[in-house]
Amino acid sequence: MIFKKLRNNFSLLIDSSRHVWTFELAYKLVAFAVIFPIVLFTINFLMKIAGVNYLTNEYIQRAMTHPVVIFAIFLAMGIFVFYCTYEMTYLSVCFETKRTSCNASVVDIFYNSYKVFKNVFKPRHVGLSIFYFISILASNVTVWFNVLYSETNTNLIKMYIIRNHWYIKAEVIFMFVIIYAIVIPGIYAMNICMMEGLGFREAYKKSARMVKKHPMGTISALVVYNLVMLAIIGITYVLISVFLVAGVKILNMAYLGNAIFLSALRTERLIIKCILVCVAIPLSFSAISHMYYKYTDVDDITFEFTDIQEGPAKRRKIIYSIVLTAAVVADAFYLIMTFNNNPFENVAIFHETKVMAHRGASTETPENTMAAFQKAIDDMADYIELDVQLTSDGEVIVMHDSNAYRTTGVDENIVNMTYKEVRRLDAGSWYSDEYKGEKVPGLREVLELAQGKIKLNIELKPADNGEELARKTVALIEKYNMENDCVITSFSSSALSAAKSCDENIRVGYILSAAYGDYYDMKNIDFFSVNAAFLSKRTIDAIHNSGKQVYAWTVNNKDSIKNLTNKGVDGVITDNPVLARETIYSRDTSETIVNMIRYVFNQ
């Protein structure tokens, strides 16, 4: 019974599938190609106008009260309604031409949709636009819940609703009751306006009469649609999860299983959200339109189809292909740009905390060695954090201590040793016999290993040669074209200034053992690397609002990593990158699912 109802609800979409998806594909791809750069520019512009450098939950209210921001929000809502209304107009005309067996092409439907669209956007239909914005969200509650679900949004709901006074909860419930009490009676108003040419008030009244005669049919159609979407989403997650688990088991990577699964799950969730946004309107409007045709008197439909001279079919296909190709190229460029460097990094809801492997994967391998760095890559860290010094003959090598004794057994300062002498040292035996003979690497070797695989957080450890160390480090970074994949840190502000003077575009960070004093506005500093013990939410927000990022060191405890990530740090420097990755990615995943995955991978 439910499958027959489901088939009926989507029958219009199925019958018109070729015309619908030809339009939807181009419409969505072109829209993204146009809207993405506009959204990026607008967000940055509005944050600048509102005097906010980093949009945290606490700064949202401050930004929202600015008149320009308020105007921009209403303008964005208007554009969204405009965009969705034309999409609905096309679908409505498409469904009508199929119902009347009219031999219409995509171009015919596009033109007739434009005619109807002009009529819908007249002043007497202003109420329809506002109503439609609300109803499109209300009728797709399952879709929007999945799209908007995130740790940040969940925290906002907990902060302002769940943990608030009882009357706040009551007000929210009452608000939703009112919304659905208004939306459901007018669910067919859009179809009536477009197909019967009535004004919004008349259309809403007729829709309410139709719903009053068929309340169960109308409500059940919306409920079935949302339940089906929920089932599809759930089944998709389950199937992909099974494949992920099987893949990890087959590849014998159980030690990374939880991190790989959660990482893939985030990507899977993002893809599903994008697909849901693309298909939500056609699917929901198909179900509503089916019920409209079922309950209305088709003799009331006044829509008249206009056949137009379209020109050669070959030319139309060429134009469509050119438009589609241009949109795909632009969209691919945006996706690659976003993957390499998140353009929304200063907006908390789009922010992602980076994992930085402290001296490589230093709990499982000897620190600051090629083995440690390769393990950090295998452990899916975002950055390797390493320390560099100069030898007596001016070579940049990787070692934390100024004296080589702790990790090599040779009691000599690095600054007094030549590169050849340093290379003869054994940097692995102190850790275990397995790593006997591990060499002290030069920065050149690390850059060669890291290229295209991982980014580097390079800490300068100057003796009295900070400027020379900075200059040679930057020169090596530039030689391997890794300016965008490396950051430089140091306790020495003069060394960082020297690095900036060599290349003003390279990002440098000042290391702080304790966070106090007026350091936020230090010039020529892009971020701060701070002892995790001194990072409160207020401190992190203050650093962010100065336009700078903040990294926390050294964090090896799950609760500490989760706490700092929730506070909004941009990166955590850790000896255990796998644990950090699991903890960060599990924030947006149910604890039950996380525990099940740990059980599957015996963790």
C-alpha atoms as one frame of an Amber mdcrd trajectory, in Angstrom:
protein
   0.000   0.000   0.000   2.713   2.480   0.988   4.759   1.665  -2.134   1.735
   2.286  -4.362   1.173   5.634  -2.622   4.843   6.443  -3.038   4.713   5.600
  -6.751   1.652   7.799  -7.172   3.235  10.715  -5.290   6.227  10.750  -7.616
   4.362   9.736 -10.791   4.539  13.249 -12.265   8.279  13.389 -11.710   8.809
   9.929 -13.177   6.740  10.683 -16.282   8.557  13.995 -16.836  11.991  12.745
 -15.767  13.887  13.580 -18.976  12.730  17.195 -19.120  13.003  17.667 -15.351
  16.543  16.349 -14.891  17.853  18.030 -18.048  16.724  21.334 -16.560  17.704
  20.544 -12.960  21.242  19.521 -13.884  21.980  22.774 -15.696  19.983  24.943
 -13.283  21.786  23.667 -10.164  25.292  23.654 -11.687  24.965  27.151 -13.149
  23.466  28.459  -9.910  26.391  27.107  -7.873  28.906  28.568 -10.344  27.295
  32.000  -9.987  26.343  31.967  -6.303  29.543  30.556  -4.736  31.827  33.559
  -5.435  29.001  35.961  -4.535  28.434  34.214  -1.189  32.171  34.181  -0.462
  32.518  37.895  -1.197  29.340  38.770   0.717  30.314  36.882   3.888  33.757
  38.514   3.985  32.276  41.948   3.229  29.570  41.669   5.898  32.037  40.447
   8.530  34.213  43.467   7.751  31.217  45.823   7.954  30.126  44.279  11.280
  33.660  44.523  12.681  33.959  40.757  13.145  37.065  38.917  11.971  35.949
  35.465  13.030  32.281  34.492  13.209  31.904  32.369  16.346  28.571  31.500
  17.983  29.054  34.422  20.373  29.672  36.916  17.559  26.655  35.829  15.487
  24.280  37.984  17.549  26.606  40.969  17.240  26.785  40.551  13.476  23.035
  39.964  13.112  22.144  43.291  14.712  24.038  45.351  12.131  21.618  47.072
   9.689  23.653  46.108   6.617  23.750  42.467   7.719  19.984  42.470   8.343
  19.406  43.919   4.876  21.721  41.300   3.335  19.871  38.466   5.096  16.509
  39.623   3.752  18.032  40.121   0.311  19.476  36.580   0.418  16.065  35.217
   1.418  14.497  37.104  -1.480  17.046  35.697  -3.950  16.489  32.203  -2.557
  12.723  32.515  -3.001  13.209  33.980  -6.497  15.484  31.071  -7.448  13.216
  28.381  -5.999  10.033  29.943  -7.389  11.306  29.755 -10.948  12.328  26.147
 -10.340   8.807  25.395  -9.115   7.337  27.239 -12.073   9.328  25.103 -14.504
   8.279  21.912 -12.706   4.650  23.007 -12.620   4.587  23.740 -16.366   6.452
  20.506 -17.063   3.906  18.472 -15.069   0.997  20.235 -16.772   2.317  19.607
 -20.284   2.724  15.915 -19.443  -0.775  15.744 -17.969  -2.263  17.225 -21.139
   0.011  15.089 -23.384   1.457  18.222 -24.939   4.540  17.568 -27.085   6.752
  20.188 -25.429  10.534  20.450 -25.491  12.732  21.756 -22.666  12.970  25.102
 -24.482   9.171  25.287 -24.776   8.773  24.597 -21.074  11.523  27.083 -20.215
   9.747  29.856 -22.173   6.276  29.071 -20.793   7.716  28.923 -17.287   9.065
  32.417 -17.780   5.573  33.644 -18.736   4.018  32.106 -15.635   6.908  33.315
 -13.467   6.318  36.941 -14.497   2.717  36.640 -13.376   3.620  34.999 -10.065
   6.069  37.767  -9.134   3.536  40.584  -9.326   2.892  42.768  -6.250  -0.367
  40.954  -5.443   1.665  37.788  -4.909   4.144  39.197  -2.373   2.516  37.135
   0.356   3.052  34.016  -1.739   6.821  34.583  -1.773   7.013  34.846   2.025
   4.674  31.903   2.470   6.619  29.827  -0.020   9.918  30.434   1.793   8.395
  29.035   4.983   6.497  26.172   3.358   9.478  24.845   1.382  11.378  24.430
   4.663   8.400  22.995   6.539   7.524  20.406   3.885  11.151  19.170   3.740
  11.749  18.847   7.482  13.712  15.559   7.172  15.946  16.961   4.449  16.735
  20.216   6.223  17.366  18.444   9.520  20.060  16.340   7.832  21.502  19.285
   5.911  21.739  21.577   8.932  22.908  18.953  11.420  26.355  19.781  12.776
  28.109  20.041  16.118  27.952  23.849  16.003  24.216  23.946  15.278  23.585
  21.275  17.913  25.453  23.370  20.484  23.421  26.439  19.520  20.174  24.525
  20.026  21.365  23.196  23.373  22.536  26.648  24.459  19.495  28.691  23.444
  16.642  26.149  23.661  17.202  22.826  25.448  19.153  24.257  28.402  17.018
  27.373  28.602  13.878  28.098  30.642  10.802  25.907  30.128   8.859  28.759
  28.555  11.534  29.081  25.831  10.943  25.428  24.915   7.180  26.033  25.003
   7.559  29.067  22.726   9.589  27.040  20.200   6.993  24.227  20.189   4.186
  26.777  19.849   6.024  28.450  16.973   6.299  25.155  15.068   2.612  24.383
  15.683   1.654  27.805  14.287   3.939  27.385  11.256   2.391  24.046  10.299
  -1.105  25.328  11.052  -0.466  28.034   8.434   1.575  26.001   5.933  -0.577
  22.868   5.585  -3.852  24.632   4.603  -1.968  26.591   1.936   0.130  23.704
   0.627  -1.475  23.885  -2.841  -1.403  27.699  -3.105   1.674  27.723  -5.353
   0.111  25.311  -7.854  -3.148  27.252  -7.857  -1.396  30.592  -8.444   0.626
  29.211 -11.346  -1.958  27.002 -13.030  -5.179  28.903 -12.300  -3.859  32.468
 -12.241  -5.410  33.408  -8.901  -3.926  35.921  -6.475  -2.290  34.657  -3.297
  -5.287  35.249  -1.009  -7.705  33.511  -3.351  -5.234  30.699  -3.966  -4.638
  30.193  -0.236  -8.414  30.108   0.467  -8.994  27.537  -2.281  -6.057  25.454
  -1.045  -7.485  25.555   2.489 -10.854  24.303   1.193  -9.131  21.435  -0.636
  -7.163  20.465   2.483 -10.320  20.657   4.617 -12.043  18.177   2.285  -8.998
  15.868   2.126  -6.969  16.390   5.339  -5.666  12.834   5.666  -4.619  12.572
   2.028  -2.699  15.844   2.189  -0.990  15.202   5.515  -0.201  11.564   4.694
   1.462  12.619   1.425   3.824  14.945   3.324   4.458  12.382   6.070   5.155
   9.571   3.576   7.503  11.821   1.601   9.536  12.726   4.698   9.577   9.127
   5.965  10.791   7.884   2.592  13.548  10.518   2.527  14.533   9.500   6.066
  14.634   5.827   5.028  16.713   6.569   1.918  19.187   8.616   3.951  19.453
   5.886   6.604  19.862   3.044   4.100  22.497   5.031   2.177  24.519   5.592
   5.356  24.273   1.913   6.297  25.314   0.626   2.857  28.268   3.002   2.551
  29.308   2.202   6.128  29.317  -1.527   5.334  31.552  -0.925   2.311  33.875
   1.283   4.360  34.235  -1.294   7.126  34.823  -4.075   4.586  37.419  -1.980
   2.760  39.350  -1.209   5.941  39.289  -4.882   6.948  40.450  -6.041   3.506
  43.282  -3.498   3.462  44.301  -4.638   6.962  44.202  -1.099   8.361  42.185
  -1.793  11.506  44.506   0.356  13.639  43.318   3.325  11.571  39.813   1.942
  11.145  37.972   4.398  13.367  39.767   7.432  11.945  39.310   6.294   8.325
  35.650   5.488   8.886  34.859   8.797  10.567  36.846  10.714   7.945  35.005
   8.987   5.102  31.708   9.437   6.939  32.205  13.212   6.988  32.800  13.237
   3.244  29.835  10.918   2.715  27.629  13.178   4.821  28.699  16.261   2.853
  27.939  14.555  -0.482  24.546  13.374   0.758  23.710  16.877   1.986  24.543
  18.334  -1.433  22.392  15.716  -3.167  19.508  16.347  -0.749  19.605  20.085
  -1.446  19.477  19.372  -5.188  16.607  16.862  -5.135  14.485  18.119  -2.228
  12.449  20.655  -4.190  11.674  18.470  -7.254  10.702  15.503  -5.054   8.547
  17.420  -2.566   6.860  19.524  -5.251   6.116  16.391  -7.291   4.298  14.876
  -4.307   2.361  18.107  -3.654   1.493  18.542  -7.348   0.184  14.967  -7.559
  -2.195  15.669  -4.679  -3.174  19.010  -6.254  -4.238  17.354  -9.502  -6.028
  14.659  -7.529  -8.147  17.077  -5.495  -8.634  20.098  -7.791 -11.148  20.552
 -10.588  -8.941  20.497 -13.708 -11.497  22.686 -15.486 -10.277  25.543 -13.239
  -6.797  25.384 -14.802  -6.343  28.407 -17.072  -2.738  27.836 -18.115  -2.279
  28.107 -21.884   0.735  26.565 -23.541   2.627  28.597 -26.163   4.609  26.711
 -28.788   7.662  28.684 -29.952  10.081  28.506 -32.841  13.150  26.924 -31.271
  15.626  26.670 -34.099  17.665  23.558 -35.020  17.886  20.866 -32.336  21.618
  20.516 -32.949  22.231  24.173 -32.105  20.207  23.842 -28.889  22.262  20.839
 -27.839  25.517  22.694 -28.549  24.408  25.699 -26.457  23.277  23.424 -23.619
  26.582  21.517 -23.721  28.621  24.748 -23.642  26.658  26.121 -20.670  26.871
  22.806 -18.815  30.599  22.417 -19.470  31.361  25.974 -18.333  29.358  25.411
 -15.128  31.085  22.078 -14.429  34.544  23.631 -14.940  33.718  26.567 -12.639
  32.231  24.276  -9.986  35.232  21.939 -10.146  37.549  24.924  -9.686  35.625
  26.053  -6.605  35.681  22.542  -5.114  39.431  22.181  -5.659  40.001  25.633
  -4.174  37.874  24.735  -1.143  39.645  21.392  -0.705  43.110  22.993  -0.737
  42.253  26.069   1.322  38.883  26.448   3.036  37.618  29.923   1.988  35.147
  29.938   4.900  37.803  29.237   7.535  36.781  32.344   9.512  33.194  31.116
   9.949  32.828  28.720  12.890  30.178  26.469  11.322  32.491  25.774   8.340
  35.653  25.561  10.411  37.656  22.339  10.726  40.350  21.777  13.336  43.622
  20.565  11.823  45.655  17.683  13.281  49.374  18.372  13.633  51.674  15.440
  14.423  54.117  16.629  17.109  57.648  15.878  15.832  55.929  13.329  13.589
  54.091  10.350  15.061  56.407  10.533  18.059  54.645   8.022  20.347  55.196
   5.164  17.886  58.490   6.188  16.267  61.598   8.178  17.245  60.785  11.890
  17.120  61.878  14.155  14.271  62.980  11.305  12.005  61.881  10.277   8.534
  60.219   7.225  10.090  58.160   9.500  12.358  57.192  11.727   9.449  56.163
   8.825   7.214  54.074   7.432  10.075  52.357  10.815  10.473  51.427  10.685
   6.785  50.134   7.118   7.196  48.150   8.236  10.257  46.341  10.888   8.147
  47.643  13.942  10.023  47.070  17.293   8.313  50.474  18.699   9.327  53.813
  17.469  10.613  55.176  19.704  13.370  59.001  19.625  13.345  61.960  21.597
  14.690  64.848  22.937  12.609  68.327  24.234  13.458  71.469  25.266  11.602
  74.677  23.250  11.607  78.064  24.977  11.786  78.351  24.851   7.987  74.894
  26.395   7.451  72.701  23.369   6.655  69.106  23.246   7.981  68.593  19.994
   9.903  65.707  18.618  11.962  66.171  18.270  15.729  64.401  19.617  18.778
  67.171  19.953  21.386  70.111  22.274  20.897  72.314  19.424  22.202  72.252
  16.062  20.402  72.698  13.899  23.519  69.076  13.007  24.400  68.195  11.434
  21.057  71.627  10.379  19.723  73.845   9.812  22.771  76.437  12.321  21.507
  77.023  15.220  23.888  77.549  18.035  21.391  75.632  21.158  20.407  74.221
  21.105  16.872  75.548  24.590  16.150  79.097  23.254  16.633  78.692  20.242
  14.324  78.935  20.067  10.553  76.186  18.542   8.430  78.292  15.428   7.755
  78.879  14.962  11.485  75.161  15.288  12.205  74.306  12.769   9.469  76.573
  10.190  11.115  74.487  10.285  14.297  72.061   7.480  15.185  68.701   9.100
  16.019  66.713   5.873  16.401  68.488   3.532  18.827  67.421   5.532  21.897
  63.806   4.711  21.027  64.203   1.017  20.112  66.525  -1.358  18.272  63.977
  -1.466  15.445  65.008   2.052  14.471  68.757   1.627  14.908  70.612   3.643
  12.288  67.791   6.159  11.736  69.441   9.392  10.565  68.893  12.987  11.621
  67.101  14.339   8.536  67.781  17.559   6.723  64.855  19.857   5.937  65.375
  19.109   2.222  64.526  15.438   2.778  61.388  16.308   4.739  60.159  18.710
   2.054  60.710  16.039  -0.614  58.763  13.498   1.448  55.919  15.901   2.270
  55.300  17.279  -1.233  51.720  16.552  -2.219  51.152  14.366   0.854  51.076
  16.534   3.971  51.660  20.095   5.173  54.440  21.206   7.512  54.523  23.299
  10.679  58.222  24.219  10.916  59.474  25.573  14.238  62.662  27.626  14.068
  65.124  26.798  16.879  67.756  29.531  16.497  70.903  29.767  18.588  72.343
  33.187  17.705  71.553  32.692  14.045  67.796  33.311  13.870  67.875  35.524
  10.775  70.074  33.115   8.802  67.978  30.119   9.882  64.784  31.892   8.844
  66.232  32.951   5.482  67.498  29.481   4.608  64.280  27.791   5.752  62.153
  30.079   3.579  64.534  29.546   0.641  64.104  25.777   0.892  60.330  26.087
   1.145  60.315  28.238  -1.995  62.680  25.864  -3.802  60.155  23.042  -3.398
  57.170  25.352  -4.173  55.570  24.611  -0.803  54.794  28.164   0.300  51.098
  27.288   0.618  51.824  24.007   2.402  54.151  25.251   5.146  53.829  27.507
   8.164  56.746  28.744  10.278  56.653  29.129  14.072  59.116  30.210  16.729
  59.506  31.596  20.235  61.716  34.238  18.570  59.781  37.174  17.150  62.907
  38.429  15.378  63.297  35.091  13.555  59.650  35.298  12.462  60.145  38.882
  11.261  63.139  37.705   9.241  61.018  34.946   7.668  58.293  37.470   6.781
  60.834  39.830   5.232  61.982  36.997   2.942  58.434  36.182   1.816  55.535
  38.274   3.096  53.008  35.671   1.929  54.398  32.843   4.071  52.350  32.292
   7.232  54.199  32.660  10.539  53.094  31.932  14.111  54.372  33.119  17.478
  54.700  30.402  20.146  53.469  31.247  23.639  54.108  29.186  26.763  51.470
  31.243  28.579  48.685  33.398  27.150  48.569  36.744  28.930  49.230  40.373
  28.100  48.426  42.393  24.987  49.802  40.128  22.281  46.751  39.767  19.987
  47.710  42.669  17.742  51.335  41.717  17.109  52.238  42.794  13.589  53.485
  40.368  10.940  52.055  37.436  12.898  49.369  35.252  11.269  48.589  32.908
  14.145  49.577  31.944  17.674  50.711  28.533  18.900  49.735  28.446  22.565
  50.182  26.071  25.497  46.810  24.297  25.694  46.592  24.831  29.464  46.158
  28.590  28.918  43.495  28.472  26.195  40.067  29.477  27.421  37.110  30.113
  25.116  37.482  33.834  25.729  41.174  33.763  24.782  40.503  31.794  21.596
  37.678  34.156  20.575  39.859  37.198  21.292  42.662  35.830  19.092  40.184
  34.998  16.335  38.600  38.428  16.485  42.050  39.970  15.980  42.051  38.194
  12.619  44.524  35.490  13.644  44.330  31.748  14.104  45.282  29.728  17.177
  46.966  26.323  17.526  47.079  24.389  20.804  50.088  22.361  22.028  50.674
  19.614  23.091  47.351  17.775  23.443  47.239  13.985  23.894  44.091  13.446
  25.920  40.763  12.715  24.195  38.736  14.983  26.493  41.232  17.838  26.064
  41.196  17.492  22.270  37.381  17.505  22.202  37.218  20.447  24.600  39.669
  22.538  22.586  37.969  21.634  19.313  34.591  22.707  20.725  36.191  25.978
  21.801  37.230  26.579  18.202  41.011  26.107  17.978  42.299  25.940  14.406
  44.789  23.154  15.056  45.896  20.732  17.761  49.528  19.656  18.015  49.554
  16.091  19.321  51.782  13.050  19.772  48.840  10.840  18.765  47.353  12.028
  15.434  45.074   8.983  15.090  43.402   9.697  18.443  43.077  13.386  17.529
  41.514  12.564  14.160  39.011  10.167  15.745  38.074  12.680  18.442  37.604
  15.621  16.067  35.591  13.662  13.513  33.440  11.929  16.139  32.006  15.306
  17.230  29.410  15.193  14.445  28.678  11.492  14.908  26.474   9.733  17.425
  28.403   8.261  20.367  26.550   4.982  19.757  27.919   4.777  16.192  31.421
   5.658  17.365  31.320   2.878  19.992  30.027   0.384  17.416  32.874   1.220
  15.036  35.435   0.863  17.840  33.981  -2.561  18.578  34.154  -3.560  14.898
  37.822  -2.551  14.674  38.662  -3.947  18.133  39.721  -0.544  19.449
